[in-house]
Amino acid sequence: MSTVIKPSELLRRALRWISERRRLDSTANIARLIDEAGRQFNLSPQDQETLWYLLKEENKTTGGEASR
């Protein structure tokens, strides 16, 4: 039996995964993490762009710098 996971849940899981990787290594390359999360969570290019936008906005509020 297979379980279908909603795309929005996959996006949330990917964001949590990226956040955890960045917590462990604050110098981790965000573009690489997004690319890896895209493969791991089977995200569409649009989902990956959404992750980029969310992480960019997070950096604005935390004072970090996201570069692609």
Secondary structure, DSSP 8 states (H G I E B T S, - for coil): ------HHHHHHHHHHHHHHHHHH-TT--HHHHHHHHHHHTT--HHHHHHHHHHHHHHHHHHT-----
